Amino acid sequence: MSQLLPKALTRVIDELGRLPGVGARTAERYAYYLLRTEARTSGTLASAIADLHQGVKTCPVTFALIDPDEDVSPLYSNSDRNKQLIAVVEEPLDIVALERTGQYRGTYHVLGGAISPIDGIGPDQLHIPELIKRLKDDNVEEVIIATNASVEGESTALYIQRQIKEAHVTTTLSRLARGIPVGVDLEYADQITLMHALEGRRTL
């Protein structure tokens, strides 16, 4: 491609192609769009990316992403949030998904991933010790384990349960209910989804 397109355009395509979920064709479309649009649009995007690392930091308590001028996450410091209720999630963006429901008024704890030996991620690389400390310091009444419904997410959830039990922390443990999405036939549902659908069944 380097012989067919200008070097500057090829470089943008290559860099965009490094992003998760962006294939070669999508990277080409994005790059060509930026080329065709006003230079100001490309400049605004470049500026936003350049400021990204300096404009974001991690909350030392919840490990959520916060602005650089904040000491802790607003979702933790807000007096209206229930500090005795913690939802444990894998990544910071999982918080956004739960907040969009408008139903949760507790706080969060971001693990920073899930246990995945294949990817070289072990328990020591996750914020599990900090979670145990929070349970003790804040006298937490309930922990909602909201890891993903994947093999890694399930393994992480089981590990957290064991760690809390071994730490002799008295708190209620719960797991997000899982079920079969609307419009999906049983034959297309995966094993983990079906398992949780059975466990979370209700009396009619």
FIMI-226550 format. One record per atom (N, C-alpha, C): residue in three letters; x, z, y; atom name. Coordinates in steps of 0.001 Angstrom, whole numbers, always signed. Example, Ala and Ser with C-alpha at 12.3 -4.5 7.8 and 13.67 -1.06 7.14 Angstrom:
BEGIN
(r ALA,(+13190,+7800,-5690),N)
(r ALA,(+12300,+7800,-4500),CA)
(r ALA,(+13200,+7800,-3300),C)
(r SER,(+12850,+7080,-2250),N)
(r SER,(+13670,+7140,-1060),CA)
(r SER,(+12900,+7870,+30),C)
// end
This chain:
BEGIN
(r MET,(+830,+0,-1211),N)
(r MET,(+0,+0,+0),CA)
(r MET,(+865,+0,+1262),C)
(r SER,(+2065,+597,+1132),N)
(r SER,(+2936,+700,+2300),CA)
(r SER,(+3318,-664,+2854),C)
(r GLN,(+3272,-1713,+2016),N)
(r GLN,(+3615,-3054,+2468),CA)
(r GLN,(+2416,-3760,+3079),C)
(r LEU,(+1216,-3255,+2793),N)
(r LEU,(+6,-3912,+3271),CA)
(r LEU,(-537,-3294,+4556),C)
(r LEU,(-252,-2017,+4808),N)
(r LEU,(-793,-1306,+5967),CA)
(r LEU,(+332,-724,+6818),C)
(r PRO,(+65,-494,+8089),N)
(r PRO,(+1062,+136,+8954),CA)
(r PRO,(+1459,+1515,+8415),C)
(r LYS,(+2686,+1887,+8660),N)
(r LYS,(+3193,+3139,+8119),CA)
(r LYS,(+2385,+4345,+8596),C)
(r ALA,(+1981,+4335,+9862),N)
(r ALA,(+1236,+5470,+10407),CA)
(r ALA,(-92,+5655,+9684),C)
(r LEU,(-774,+4543,+9400),N)
(r LEU,(-2054,+4609,+8710),CA)
(r LEU,(-1852,+5058,+7257),C)
(r THR,(-819,+4528,+6624),N)
(r THR,(-522,+4903,+5245),CA)
(r THR,(-234,+6400,+5130),C)
(r ARG,(+470,+6940,+6125),N)
(r ARG,(+794,+8371,+6092),CA)
(r ARG,(-471,+9226,+6173),C)
(r VAL,(-1394,+8822,+7035),N)
(r VAL,(-2651,+9571,+7163),CA)
(r VAL,(-3438,+9505,+5856),C)
(r ILE,(-3488,+8325,+5246),N)
(r ILE,(-4194,+8162,+3972),CA)
(r ILE,(-3572,+9060,+2909),C)
(r ASP,(-2258,+9072,+2856),N)
(r ASP,(-1560,+9894,+1863),CA)
(r ASP,(-1847,+11378,+2062),C)
(r GLU,(-1837,+11823,+3320),N)
(r GLU,(-2060,+13244,+3598),CA)
(r GLU,(-3507,+13645,+3314),C)
(r LEU,(-4445,+12789,+3679),N)
(r LEU,(-5856,+13080,+3388),CA)
(r LEU,(-6097,+13115,+1885),C)
(r GLY,(-5386,+12277,+1160),N)
(r GLY,(-5534,+12226,-291),CA)
(r GLY,(-5057,+13486,-1001),C)
(r ARG,(-4321,+14325,-292),N)
(r ARG,(-3863,+15581,-877),CA)
(r ARG,(-4960,+16638,-903),C)
(r LEU,(-6023,+16411,-128),N)
(r LEU,(-7101,+17395,-42),CA)
(r LEU,(-7915,+17413,-1334),C)
(r PRO,(-8398,+18594,-1744),N)
(r PRO,(-9193,+18702,-2971),CA)
(r PRO,(-10464,+17855,-2876),C)
(r GLY,(-10751,+17109,-3903),N)
(r GLY,(-11977,+16319,-3940),CA)
(r GLY,(-11929,+15031,-3158),C)
(r VAL,(-10813,+14721,-2538),N)
(r VAL,(-10681,+13484,-1764),CA)
(r VAL,(-9848,+12485,-2561),C)
(r GLY,(-10506,+11470,-3076),N)
(r GLY,(-9801,+10449,-3830),CA)
(r GLY,(-9169,+9422,-2913),C)
(r ALA,(-8510,+8447,-3523),N)
(r ALA,(-7799,+7432,-2750),CA)
(r ALA,(-8730,+6633,-1850),C)
(r ARG,(-9872,+6204,-2387),N)
(r ARG,(-10810,+5390,-1604),CA)
(r ARG,(-11404,+6194,-442),C)
(r THR,(-11743,+7454,-717),N)
(r THR,(-12301,+8310,+339),CA)
(r THR,(-11263,+8552,+1420),C)
(r ALA,(-10030,+8773,+1041),N)
(r ALA,(-8953,+8980,+2015),CA)
(r ALA,(-8780,+7747,+2888),C)
(r GLU,(-8892,+6571,+2297),N)
(r GLU,(-8775,+5322,+3064),CA)
(r GLU,(-9912,+5204,+4074),C)
(r ARG,(-11129,+5537,+3652),N)
(r ARG,(-12280,+5455,+4567),CA)
(r ARG,(-12142,+6429,+5726),C)
(r TYR,(-11719,+7660,+5423),N)
(r TYR,(-11533,+8661,+6469),CA)
(r TYR,(-10476,+8201,+7474),C)
(r ALA,(-9361,+7722,+6954),N)
(r ALA,(-8265,+7296,+7820),CA)
(r ALA,(-8677,+6109,+8692),C)
(r TYR,(-9393,+5168,+8098),N)
(r TYR,(-9810,+3988,+8858),CA)
(r TYR,(-10847,+4363,+9908),C)
(r TYR,(-11698,+5344,+9587),N)
(r TYR,(-12671,+5829,+10576),CA)
(r TYR,(-11945,+6428,+11781),C)
(r LEU,(-10935,+7257,+11513),N)
(r LEU,(-10175,+7881,+12593),CA)
(r LEU,(-9455,+6842,+13440),C)
(r LEU,(-9029,+5772,+12800),N)
(r LEU,(-8343,+4705,+13523),CA)
(r LEU,(-9307,+3962,+14439),C)
(r ARG,(-10507,+3735,+13958),N)
(r ARG,(-11491,+2972,+14725),CA)
(r ARG,(-12123,+3775,+15850),C)
(r THR,(-12221,+5081,+15682),N)
(r THR,(-12880,+5901,+16686),CA)
(r THR,(-11952,+6134,+17873),C)
(r GLU,(-12452,+6806,+18895),N)
(r GLU,(-11644,+7085,+20078),CA)
(r GLU,(-10438,+7962,+19719),C)
(r ALA,(-9372,+7735,+20443),N)
(r ALA,(-8159,+8531,+20203),CA)
(r ALA,(-8420,+10011,+20443),C)
(r ARG,(-9370,+10302,+21340),N)
(r ARG,(-9692,+11698,+21642),CA)
(r ARG,(-10239,+12420,+20405),C)
(r THR,(-11019,+11701,+19585),N)
(r THR,(-11580,+12301,+18375),CA)
(r THR,(-10472,+12700,+17406),C)
(r SER,(-9523,+11793,+17207),N)
(r SER,(-8396,+12094,+16326),CA)
(r SER,(-7563,+13236,+16884),C)
(r GLY,(-7407,+13238,+18221),N)
(r GLY,(-6621,+14294,+18860),CA)
(r GLY,(-7277,+15654,+18712),C)
(r THR,(-8608,+15692,+18829),N)
(r THR,(-9341,+16954,+18676),CA)
(r THR,(-9194,+17493,+17259),C)
(r LEU,(-9304,+16592,+16279),N)
(r LEU,(-9134,+16993,+14879),CA)
(r LEU,(-7721,+17500,+14622),C)
(r ALA,(-6733,+16771,+15138),N)
(r ALA,(-5338,+17163,+14942),CA)
(r ALA,(-5054,+18522,+15583),C)
(r SER,(-5640,+18757,+16752),N)
(r SER,(-5438,+20024,+17452),CA)
(r SER,(-6061,+21185,+16676),C)
(r ALA,(-7261,+20942,+16136),N)
(r ALA,(-7949,+21987,+15362),CA)
(r ALA,(-7143,+22360,+14121),C)
(r ILE,(-6586,+21362,+13461),N)
(r ILE,(-5780,+21616,+12267),CA)
(r ILE,(-4493,+22345,+12636),C)
(r ALA,(-3876,+21938,+13758),N)
(r ALA,(-2618,+22553,+14189),CA)
(r ALA,(-2807,+24035,+14527),C)
(r ASP,(-3988,+24389,+15044),N)
(r ASP,(-4255,+25774,+15452),CA)
(r ASP,(-4809,+26625,+14313),C)
(r LEU,(-5051,+26025,+13153),N)
(r LEU,(-5751,+26710,+12062),CA)
(r LEU,(-5044,+27981,+11602),C)
(r HIS,(-3763,+27893,+11293),N)
(r HIS,(-3065,+29040,+10719),CA)
(r HIS,(-2896,+30184,+11717),C)
(r GLN,(-2682,+29854,+12979),N)
(r GLN,(-2533,+30898,+13992),CA)
(r GLN,(-3882,+31477,+14409),C)
(r GLY,(-4955,+30730,+14159),N)
(r GLY,(-6273,+31166,+14607),CA)
(r GLY,(-7080,+31898,+13558),C)
(r VAL,(-6492,+32139,+12402),N)
(r VAL,(-7208,+32827,+11322),CA)
(r VAL,(-6293,+33864,+10682),C)
(r LYS,(-6831,+35051,+10426),N)
(r LYS,(-6080,+36053,+9674),CA)
(r LYS,(-7018,+36727,+8666),C)
(r THR,(-6468,+37596,+7851),N)
(r THR,(-7237,+38231,+6785),CA)
(r THR,(-7540,+39680,+7120),C)
(r CYS,(-8772,+40088,+6895),N)
(r CYS,(-9169,+41475,+7118),CA)
(r CYS,(-8405,+42366,+6141),C)
(r PRO,(-7775,+43432,+6622),N)
(r PRO,(-6983,+44304,+5742),CA)
(r PRO,(-7833,+45169,+4807),C)
(r VAL,(-9130,+45219,+5060),N)
(r VAL,(-10019,+46038,+4221),CA)
(r VAL,(-10788,+45182,+3222),C)
(r THR,(-11461,+44139,+3725),N)
(r THR,(-12322,+43319,+2868),CA)
(r THR,(-11649,+42032,+2402),C)
(r PHE,(-10567,+41648,+3070),N)
(r PHE,(-9839,+40403,+2795),CA)
(r PHE,(-10658,+39154,+3110),C)
(r ALA,(-11665,+39324,+3969),N)
(r ALA,(-12412,+38186,+4500),CA)
(r ALA,(-11575,+37559,+5610),C)
(r LEU,(-11909,+36332,+5989),N)
(r LEU,(-11193,+35665,+7074),CA)
(r LEU,(-11790,+36090,+8410),C)
(r ILE,(-10925,+36427,+9363),N)
(r ILE,(-11393,+36898,+10667),CA)
(r ILE,(-10563,+36262,+11778),C)
(r ASP,(-11038,+36439,+13025),N)
(r ASP,(-10302,+35940,+14183),CA)
(r ASP,(-9069,+36817,+14412),C)
(r PRO,(-8030,+36252,+15018),N)
(r PRO,(-6772,+37009,+15213),CA)
(r PRO,(-6905,+38236,+16102),C)
(r ASP,(-7929,+38290,+16964),N)
(r ASP,(-8089,+39443,+17849),CA)
(r ASP,(-8951,+40545,+17229),C)
(r GLU,(-9387,+40366,+16004),N)
(r GLU,(-10214,+41367,+15331),CA)
(r GLU,(-9347,+42220,+14402),C)
(r ASP,(-9667,+43517,+14347),N)
(r ASP,(-8922,+44428,+13481),CA)
(r ASP,(-9431,+44367,+12044),C)
(r VAL,(-10759,+44359,+11911),N)
(r VAL,(-11378,+44251,+10592),CA)
(r VAL,(-12557,+43283,+10685),C)
(r SER,(-13104,+42918,+9547),N)
(r SER,(-14242,+42004,+9511),CA)
(r SER,(-15453,+42607,+10221),C)
(r PRO,(-16139,+41834,+11061),N)
(r PRO,(-17358,+42324,+11725),CA)
(r PRO,(-18429,+42742,+10719),C)
(r LEU,(-18414,+42133,+9544),N)
(r LEU,(-19385,+42490,+8519),CA)
(r LEU,(-19083,+43855,+7912),C)
(r TYR,(-17873,+44360,+8166),N)
(r TYR,(-17520,+45694,+7699),CA)
(r TYR,(-17680,+46724,+8817),C)
(r SER,(-17290,+46352,+10027),N)
(r SER,(-17356,+47295,+11140),CA)
(r SER,(-18768,+47471,+11695),C)
(r ASN,(-19655,+46526,+11420),N)
(r ASN,(-21039,+46595,+11898),CA)
(r ASN,(-21742,+47819,+11313),C)
(r SER,(-22235,+48678,+12191),N)
(r SER,(-22889,+49920,+11743),CA)
(r SER,(-24183,+49661,+10979),C)
(r ASP,(-24736,+48452,+11126),N)
(r ASP,(-25974,+48116,+10416),CA)
(r ASP,(-25722,+47715,+8961),C)
(r ARG,(-24463,+47480,+8609),N)
(r ARG,(-24145,+47104,+7233),CA)
(r ARG,(-23950,+48358,+6375),C)
(r ASN,(-24412,+48285,+5148),N)
(r ASN,(-24332,+49406,+4213),CA)
(r ASN,(-22967,+49424,+3521),C)
(r LYS,(-22103,+50338,+3914),N)
(r LYS,(-20749,+50411,+3351),CA)
(r LYS,(-20735,+50962,+1926),C)
(r GLN,(-21872,+51510,+1489),N)
(r GLN,(-21947,+52017,+120),CA)
(r GLN,(-22358,+50928,-874),C)
(r LEU,(-22450,+49691,-374),N)
(r LEU,(-22807,+48547,-1217),CA)
(r LEU,(-21780,+47441,-992),C)
(r ILE,(-21102,+47035,-2044),N)
(r ILE,(-20050,+46017,-1942),CA)
(r ILE,(-20336,+44866,-2893),C)
(r ALA,(-20301,+43648,-2370),N)
(r ALA,(-20393,+42442,-3193),CA)
(r ALA,(-18974,+41914,-3369),C)
(r VAL,(-18533,+41806,-4601),N)
(r VAL,(-17187,+41329,-4907),CA)
(r VAL,(-17245,+39826,-5166),C)
(r VAL,(-16527,+39057,-4354),N)
(r VAL,(-16546,+37597,-4475),CA)
(r VAL,(-15124,+37083,-4698),C)
(r GLU,(-15022,+35840,-5157),N)
(r GLU,(-13707,+35266,-5434),CA)
(r GLU,(-13003,+34793,-4170),C)
(r GLU,(-13711,+34041,-3336),N)
(r GLU,(-13099,+33427,-2166),CA)
(r GLU,(-13875,+33759,-889),C)
(r PRO,(-13224,+33680,+287),N)
(r PRO,(-13887,+33996,+1557),CA)
(r PRO,(-15152,+33183,+1826),C)
(r LEU,(-15162,+31907,+1435),N)
(r LEU,(-16334,+31076,+1709),CA)
(r LEU,(-17541,+31482,+879),C)
(r ASP,(-17325,+32276,-189),N)
(r ASP,(-18453,+32775,-969),CA)
(r ASP,(-19315,+33714,-122),C)
(r ILE,(-18691,+34360,+857),N)
(r ILE,(-19424,+35248,+1758),CA)
(r ILE,(-20460,+34452,+2542),C)
(r VAL,(-20068,+33274,+2987),N)
(r VAL,(-20975,+32420,+3760),CA)
(r VAL,(-22221,+32096,+2947),C)
(r ALA,(-22032,+31784,+1658),N)
(r ALA,(-23160,+31440,+796),CA)
(r ALA,(-24141,+32605,+667),C)
(r LEU,(-23621,+33817,+484),N)
(r LEU,(-24497,+34979,+343),CA)
(r LEU,(-25175,+35339,+1662),C)
(r GLU,(-24448,+35192,+2770),N)
(r GLU,(-25025,+35522,+4074),CA)
(r GLU,(-26165,+34576,+4439),C)
(r ARG,(-26093,+33348,+3966),N)
(r ARG,(-27140,+32368,+4276),CA)
(r ARG,(-28490,+32752,+3672),C)
(r THR,(-28477,+33592,+2654),N)
(r THR,(-29741,+34018,+2050),CA)
(r THR,(-30508,+34951,+2981),C)
(r GLY,(-29782,+35658,+3849),N)
(r GLY,(-30425,+36594,+4765),CA)
(r GLY,(-30958,+37837,+4071),C)
(r GLN,(-30599,+38036,+2803),N)
(r GLN,(-31143,+39144,+2017),CA)
(r GLN,(-30148,+40264,+1769),C)
(r TYR,(-28886,+40026,+2068),N)
(r TYR,(-27861,+41014,+1739),CA)
(r TYR,(-27389,+41748,+2990),C)
(r ARG,(-27364,+43091,+2927),N)
(r ARG,(-26972,+43891,+4089),CA)
(r ARG,(-25804,+44820,+3782),C)
(r GLY,(-25109,+44559,+2696),N)
(r GLY,(-23956,+45378,+2363),CA)
(r GLY,(-22679,+44786,+2930),C)
(r THR,(-21539,+45182,+2364),N)
(r THR,(-20246,+44645,+2782),CA)
(r THR,(-19675,+43799,+1636),C)
(r TYR,(-18464,+43289,+1835),N)
(r TYR,(-17874,+42377,+848),CA)
(r TYR,(-16457,+42813,+495),C)
(r HIS,(-15991,+42257,-626),N)
(r HIS,(-14585,+42407,-1004),CA)
(r HIS,(-14154,+41096,-1642),C)
(r VAL,(-13179,+40443,-1032),N)
(r VAL,(-12698,+39148,-1513),CA)
(r VAL,(-11499,+39353,-2434),C)
(r LEU,(-11605,+38848,-3645),N)
(r LEU,(-10535,+39014,-4624),CA)
(r LEU,(-9342,+38114,-4336),C)
(r GLY,(-9627,+36940,-3788),N)
(r GLY,(-8554,+35970,-3561),CA)
(r GLY,(-8364,+35031,-4732),C)
(r GLY,(-9410,+34885,-5544),N)
(r GLY,(-9344,+33987,-6684),CA)
(r GLY,(-9952,+34630,-7913),C)
(r ALA,(-9645,+34071,-9079),N)
(r ALA,(-10130,+34597,-10352),CA)
(r ALA,(-8991,+34530,-11357),C)
(r ILE,(-9058,+35388,-12351),N)
(r ILE,(-8031,+35406,-13380),CA)
(r ILE,(-8025,+34078,-14130),C)
(r SER,(-6881,+33404,-14110),N)
(r SER,(-6766,+32102,-14754),CA)
(r SER,(-5329,+31892,-15223),C)
(r PRO,(-5033,+32269,-16476),N)
(r PRO,(-3673,+32121,-16998),CA)
(r PRO,(-3145,+30689,-16911),C)
(r ILE,(-4037,+29713,-17080),N)
(r ILE,(-3619,+28311,-17025),CA)
(r ILE,(-3044,+27970,-15652),C)
(r ASP,(-3653,+28551,-14605),N)
(r ASP,(-3193,+28304,-13239),CA)
(r ASP,(-2149,+29319,-12791),C)
(r GLY,(-1756,+30195,-13683),N)
(r GLY,(-739,+31183,-13340),CA)
(r GLY,(-1253,+32319,-12479),C)
(r ILE,(-2570,+32564,-12514),N)
(r ILE,(-3164,+33639,-11716),CA)
(r ILE,(-3531,+34802,-12633),C)
(r GLY,(-2870,+35929,-12427),N)
(r GLY,(-3136,+37117,-13214),CA)
(r GLY,(-3810,+38190,-12379),C)
(r PRO,(-4227,+39286,-12996),N)
(r PRO,(-4900,+40376,-12273),CA)
(r PRO,(-4072,+40941,-11119),C)
(r ASP,(-2749,+40945,-11286),N)
(r ASP,(-1876,+41520,-10256),CA)
(r ASP,(-1884,+40720,-8957),C)
(r GLN,(-2353,+39476,-9035),N)
(r GLN,(-2377,+38633,-7844),CA)
(r GLN,(-3709,+38719,-7093),C)
(r LEU,(-4629,+39484,-7621),N)
(r LEU,(-5937,+39646,-6991),CA)
(r LEU,(-6035,+41017,-6317),C)
(r HIS,(-6991,+41141,-5392),N)
(r HIS,(-7140,+42385,-4623),CA)
(r HIS,(-8022,+43388,-5363),C)
(r ILE,(-7677,+43654,-6618),N)
(r ILE,(-8453,+44595,-7421),CA)
(r ILE,(-8051,+46046,-7146),C)
(r PRO,(-6757,+46368,-7027),N)
(r PRO,(-6382,+47752,-6686),CA)
(r PRO,(-6989,+48200,-5352),C)
(r GLU,(-7028,+47280,-4393),N)
(r GLU,(-7625,+47615,-3091),CA)
(r GLU,(-9124,+47881,-3227),C)
(r LEU,(-9766,+47167,-4154),N)
(r LEU,(-11191,+47402,-4405),CA)
(r LEU,(-11410,+48806,-4957),C)
(r ILE,(-10610,+49202,-5933),N)
(r ILE,(-10739,+50541,-6520),CA)
(r ILE,(-10550,+51610,-5451),C)
(r LYS,(-9591,+51402,-4554),N)
(r LYS,(-9346,+52362,-3474),CA)
(r LYS,(-10556,+52451,-2551),C)
(r ARG,(-11168,+51310,-2246),N)
(r ARG,(-12358,+51310,-1389),CA)
(r ARG,(-13505,+52074,-2032),C)
(r LEU,(-13662,+51904,-3332),N)
(r LEU,(-14752,+52586,-4026),CA)
(r LEU,(-14627,+54095,-3862),C)
(r LYS,(-13386,+54566,-3892),N)
(r LYS,(-13160,+56004,-3744),CA)
(r LYS,(-13275,+56452,-2291),C)
(r ASP,(-12665,+55692,-1379),N)
(r ASP,(-12629,+56092,+33),CA)
(r ASP,(-14005,+56037,+688),C)
(r ASP,(-14806,+55020,+341),N)
(r ASP,(-16108,+54841,+996),CA)
(r ASP,(-17265,+55423,+189),C)
(r ASN,(-16959,+56095,-919),N)
(r ASN,(-18006,+56653,-1776),CA)
(r ASN,(-19078,+55612,-2096),C)
(r VAL,(-18629,+54480,-2557),N)
(r VAL,(-19522,+53347,-2819),CA)
(r VAL,(-20529,+53671,-3921),C)
(r GLU,(-21785,+53334,-3671),N)
(r GLU,(-22856,+53621,-4624),CA)
(r GLU,(-23075,+52473,-5605),C)
(r GLU,(-22883,+51237,-5126),N)
(r GLU,(-23109,+50093,-6017),CA)
(r GLU,(-22120,+48977,-5731),C)
(r VAL,(-21627,+48360,-6788),N)
(r VAL,(-20750,+47197,-6696),CA)
(r VAL,(-21455,+46027,-7364),C)
(r ILE,(-21674,+44970,-6597),N)
(r ILE,(-22266,+43755,-7142),CA)
(r ILE,(-21133,+42787,-7445),C)
(r ILE,(-20911,+42512,-8709),N)
(r ILE,(-19863,+41565,-9081),CA)
(r ILE,(-20447,+40159,-8961),C)
(r ALA,(-19984,+39439,-7945),N)
(r ALA,(-20539,+38124,-7626),CA)
(r ALA,(-19514,+37023,-7840),C)
(r THR,(-18750,+37140,-8931),N)
(r THR,(-17801,+36078,-9251),CA)
(r THR,(-18561,+34880,-9811),C)
(r ASN,(-17906,+33743,-9870),N)
(r ASN,(-18569,+32517,-10306),CA)
(r ASN,(-18937,+32557,-11784),C)
(r ALA,(-19941,+31769,-12136),N)
(r ALA,(-20388,+31673,-13525),CA)
(r ALA,(-19519,+30674,-14270),C)
(r SER,(-18247,+31001,-14372),N)
(r SER,(-17279,+30166,-15086),CA)
(r SER,(-16523,+31060,-16054),C)
(r VAL,(-15730,+30457,-16927),N)
(r VAL,(-14940,+31250,-17861),CA)
(r VAL,(-14024,+32202,-17089),C)
(r GLU,(-13399,+31690,-16016),N)
(r GLU,(-12504,+32522,-15205),CA)
(r GLU,(-13287,+33627,-14490),C)
(r GLY,(-14444,+33269,-13964),N)
(r GLY,(-15261,+34252,-13258),CA)
(r GLY,(-15747,+35357,-14166),C)
(r GLU,(-16145,+34988,-15393),N)
(r GLU,(-16615,+35979,-16360),CA)
(r GLU,(-15470,+36891,-16795),C)
(r SER,(-14302,+36327,-17017),N)
(r SER,(-13140,+37125,-17416),CA)
(r SER,(-12764,+38115,-16317),C)
(r THR,(-12833,+37649,-15086),N)
(r THR,(-12514,+38511,-13940),CA)
(r THR,(-13524,+39645,-13818),C)
(r ALA,(-14797,+39329,-14022),N)
(r ALA,(-15851,+40343,-13941),CA)
(r ALA,(-15645,+41430,-14995),C)
(r LEU,(-15309,+41029,-16210),N)
(r LEU,(-15072,+41992,-17292),CA)
(r LEU,(-13848,+42855,-16996),C)
(r TYR,(-12822,+42242,-16433),N)
(r TYR,(-11608,+42988,-16101),CA)
(r TYR,(-11901,+44039,-15024),C)
(r ILE,(-12674,+43660,-14016),N)
(r ILE,(-13030,+44595,-12942),CA)
(r ILE,(-13834,+45761,-13505),C)
(r GLN,(-14768,+45459,-14403),N)
(r GLN,(-15558,+46522,-15015),CA)
(r GLN,(-14669,+47528,-15739),C)
(r ARG,(-13682,+47026,-16472),N)
(r ARG,(-12770,+47915,-17202),CA)
(r ARG,(-11934,+48762,-16244),C)
(r GLN,(-11467,+48121,-15170),N)
(r GLN,(-10637,+48846,-14210),CA)
(r GLN,(-11414,+49963,-13520),C)
(r ILE,(-12653,+49692,-13175),N)
(r ILE,(-13488,+50713,-12525),CA)
(r ILE,(-13758,+51864,-13495),C)
(r LYS,(-14006,+51517,-14749),N)
(r LYS,(-14256,+52552,-15764),CA)
(r LYS,(-13021,+53413,-15993),C)
(r GLU,(-11854,+52776,-16079),N)
(r GLU,(-10610,+53508,-16321),CA)
(r GLU,(-10217,+54374,-15127),C)
(r ALA,(-10676,+53970,-13920),N)
(r ALA,(-10362,+54749,-12709),CA)
(r ALA,(-11311,+55935,-12552),C)
(r HIS,(-12292,+56039,-13463),N)
(r HIS,(-13277,+57129,-13445),CA)
(r HIS,(-14025,+57193,-12110),C)
(r VAL,(-14363,+56021,-11614),N)
(r VAL,(-15133,+55941,-10365),CA)
(r VAL,(-16617,+55913,-10716),C)
(r THR,(-17367,+56818,-10116),N)
(r THR,(-18801,+56874,-10374),CA)
(r THR,(-19536,+55957,-9401),C)
(r THR,(-19927,+54814,-9894),N)
(r THR,(-20662,+53857,-9072),CA)
(r THR,(-21498,+52964,-9979),C)
(r THR,(-22580,+52450,-9448),N)
(r THR,(-23425,+51539,-10213),CA)
(r THR,(-22835,+50138,-10173),C)
(r LEU,(-22712,+49517,-11347),N)
(r LEU,(-22196,+48158,-11430),CA)
(r LEU,(-23341,+47201,-11721),C)
(r SER,(-23390,+46107,-10979),N)
(r SER,(-24409,+45094,-11235),CA)
(r SER,(-23770,+43720,-11153),C)
(r ARG,(-24465,+42732,-11663),N)
(r ARG,(-23967,+41355,-11699),CA)
(r ARG,(-25051,+40468,-11139),C)
(r LEU,(-24675,+39454,-10373),N)
(r LEU,(-25667,+38515,-9867),CA)
(r LEU,(-26413,+37893,-11041),C)
(r ALA,(-27737,+37838,-10935),N)
(r ALA,(-28533,+37212,-11995),CA)
(r ALA,(-28248,+35719,-12022),C)
(r ARG,(-28141,+35169,-13204),N)
(r ARG,(-27904,+33737,-13361),CA)
(r ARG,(-29090,+33133,-14088),C)
(r GLY,(-29369,+31911,-13791),N)
(r GLY,(-30473,+31252,-14477),CA)
(r GLY,(-30298,+29756,-14507),C)
(r ILE,(-31292,+29083,-15040),N)
(r ILE,(-31257,+27630,-15130),CA)
(r ILE,(-31793,+27046,-13829),C)
(r PRO,(-31028,+26187,-13150),N)
(r PRO,(-31485,+25601,-11894),CA)
(r PRO,(-32793,+24825,-12059),C)
(r VAL,(-33596,+24799,-11022),N)
(r VAL,(-34844,+24050,-11049),CA)
(r VAL,(-34552,+22576,-11290),C)
(r GLY,(-35286,+21982,-12212),N)
(r GLY,(-35143,+20556,-12480),CA)
(r GLY,(-34128,+20209,-13545),C)
(r VAL,(-33486,+21245,-14149),N)
(r VAL,(-32488,+20990,-15183),CA)
(r VAL,(-33072,+21293,-16556),C)
(r ASP,(-33011,+20340,-17486),N)
(r ASP,(-33512,+20540,-18841),CA)
(r ASP,(-32559,+21427,-19624),C)
(r LEU,(-33093,+22157,-20611),N)
(r LEU,(-32275,+23059,-21418),CA)
(r LEU,(-31096,+22348,-22080),C)
(r GLU,(-31341,+21114,-22522),N)
(r GLU,(-30295,+20404,-23246),CA)
(r GLU,(-29071,+20114,-22383),C)
(r TYR,(-29264,+20138,-21050),N)
(r TYR,(-28147,+19853,-20147),CA)
(r TYR,(-27517,+21114,-19572),C)
(r ALA,(-28089,+22287,-19885),N)
(r ALA,(-27550,+23541,-19363),CA)
(r ALA,(-26341,+23973,-20185),C)
(r ASP,(-25315,+24498,-19531),N)
(r ASP,(-24122,+24928,-20252),CA)
(r ASP,(-24353,+26291,-20896),C)
(r GLN,(-23443,+26678,-21757),N)
(r GLN,(-23602,+27889,-22548),CA)
(r GLN,(-23661,+29146,-21693),C)
(r ILE,(-22811,+29228,-20676),N)
(r ILE,(-22786,+30420,-19821),CA)
(r ILE,(-24095,+30557,-19057),C)
(r THR,(-24605,+29439,-18543),N)
(r THR,(-25872,+29469,-17804),CA)
(r THR,(-27010,+29928,-18702),C)
(r LEU,(-27077,+29400,-19921),N)
(r LEU,(-28128,+29792,-20855),CA)
(r LEU,(-28018,+31265,-21231),C)
(r MET,(-26795,+31748,-21403),N)
(r MET,(-26578,+33142,-21757),CA)
(r MET,(-27131,+34065,-20680),C)
(r HIS,(-26821,+33745,-19419),N)
(r HIS,(-27307,+34577,-18314),CA)
(r HIS,(-28808,+34425,-18116),C)
(r ALA,(-29338,+33258,-18395),N)
(r ALA,(-30772,+33059,-18282),CA)
(r ALA,(-31514,+33932,-19279),C)
(r LEU,(-30963,+34085,-20477),N)
(r LEU,(-31568,+34936,-21484),CA)
(r LEU,(-31459,+36400,-21094),C)
(r GLU,(-30276,+36786,-20608),N)
(r GLU,(-30058,+38185,-20224),CA)
(r GLU,(-30930,+38582,-19040),C)
(r GLY,(-31184,+37652,-18150),N)
(r GLY,(-31941,+37958,-16943),CA)
(r GLY,(-33421,+37631,-17054),C)
(r ARG,(-33905,+37469,-18262),N)
(r ARG,(-35323,+37096,-18451),CA)
(r ARG,(-36238,+38199,-17949),C)
(r ARG,(-37440,+37827,-17521),N)
(r ARG,(-38411,+38770,-16977),CA)
(r ARG,(-39678,+38796,-17832),C)
(r THR,(-40361,+39913,-17819),N)
(r THR,(-41636,+40019,-18515),CA)
(r THR,(-42720,+39376,-17668),C)
(r LEU,(-43544,+38552,-18272),N)
(r LEU,(-44613,+37857,-17542),CA)
(r LEU,(-45922,+38635,-17619),C)
// end
